[in-house]
Amino acid sequence: MTNPTPQTMGQQFGRRSWAEPWKIKMVEPLRMVSRDERERALVEAGYNTFLLRSDDVYIDLLTDSGTSAMSDRQWAGMMIGDESYAGSRNFYHLEDAVQRRYGFRHILPTHQGRGAENLISQVAIKAGQFVPGNMYFTTTRLHQELAGGHFVDVIIDEAHDPEDLHEFKGNVDLAKLQALIDREGAEQIAYVSLAGTVNMAGGQPVSMANIRAVRELCTRHGIRLFLDATRLVENSFFIQEREAGFAERSIAEILLEFCSYADGAWMSAKKDNLVNIGGWLAVNEDDLFEELRNLVVVYEGLHTYGGLAGRDMEALAIGIDESVQDDHVRSRIGQVRYLGELLTDWGIPIVQPVGGHAIFLDARRFYPHIPQDEFPAQTVAAELYLDSGIRSMERGIASAGRNATTGDHNRPKLELTRLTIPRRVYTQAHMDVVAESVKAVYDVRESTRGLRMTYEPKYLRFFQARFERL
Ligand code: P70
């Protein structure tokens, strides 16, 4: 019998293939780790992929944060870093790039996203106020709580269902937001915290229609609207692809319009913006900016460097311009989808539709016999590492932490393991290896047992918690 003619994945899915709009000129060797080494490393790490050494990892899909490959132009920019303490020329390049691409008036650099979250939370939240948002994010919610705020989830219900095919699962449920305002009073709402795409929901986008409506509601009640802009470029891609009237508009144009409805934004530039470290905070109001500019010197550094070297700010300014190019975003999300299509084809349960930055394995359906208190998503991450040295991240009950009042576990509906794809780093062949490993772990799922937590830190426990096999 002869084999059928091999087909590219593009052909198999009835379309032409996409390709990266770059070629590789420097490589970083990867180390294959033996099964014995992996077993030892996993036990030493307490079954927590955050505690593995990267030298023990083969393909690292822990995060897309700070793991992107910079371009030759960004590296060239590093050489023209102006390391003056005050008024570095690279700061003005960064300020200009954020103003042009995101449209906000005032900009402060920060060492990374959570530095900006800390500043905005301290300045814009009064103790006891509520902060409605489209699903929690770990660091964002923690800073809101440390500032005395209470986070309230106002995302649409569909976002909590990994099988629901809603095209904009990041949308705010306006009725939930209105009900909160009616119940607590507008003066008790610190601001609306809107993220696009929504990380914990699976990288799901917010539509332009939704932010317009949220803006309208906020204006009516005199409430500010701030964005988590970490993956807003990727959000813009989904608007271009899915929302009527945007197909002919560039991602850069869509991004600018989206930001025009907000009063400001915080940014982890380690994602969309293609740098290994950095963040920024941007607002339009003069008075608010004055307060933030004063506070930044307490936590980050002078307002013209905010914890970054001049060279970091230059790489970031260049990265911002590169990050909004249509061909870049198309190939970045194309690669994520490629992996998603393989897994879907093989019947492996993942969050649908596939989002912008990662594939999220649905651990509840992966291991239906493991109860949530035995950490099914953490178990998937551990088994995947054991099988092939691939590192992923738990995004379920361990990440959700404990209820601040009752002390019990938060039990999120979504119990997920994230395979996060760094930008411009891995090839299609790496995605094939990943897909095959997920399948191998899935094939032996019935004999897999869960985990018990043996050490639990107080803050953001998932980073440093330890587990053992049951
Ligand atoms: C990730 C990273 C960071 C992040 C984010 C959104 C939507 C803010 C931040 C904070 C890193 C991470 C953070 C906490 C737990 C696990 C991983 N997300 N908003 O891998 O920015 O890290 O620069 O302080 O996704 O998703 P930063």
Boltz pocket constraint, residues with backbone or C-beta under 6 A from the ligand:
constraints:
  - pocket:
      binder: B
      contacts: [[A, 62], [A, 63], [A, 64], [A, 65], [A, 112], [A, 113], [A, 114], [A, 115], [A, 137], [A, 138], [A, 139], [A, 140], [A, 195], [A, 197], [A, 199], [A, 228], [A, 230], [A, 231], [A, 267], [A, 268], [A, 269], [A, 270], [A, 278], [A, 279]]
      max_distance: 6.0
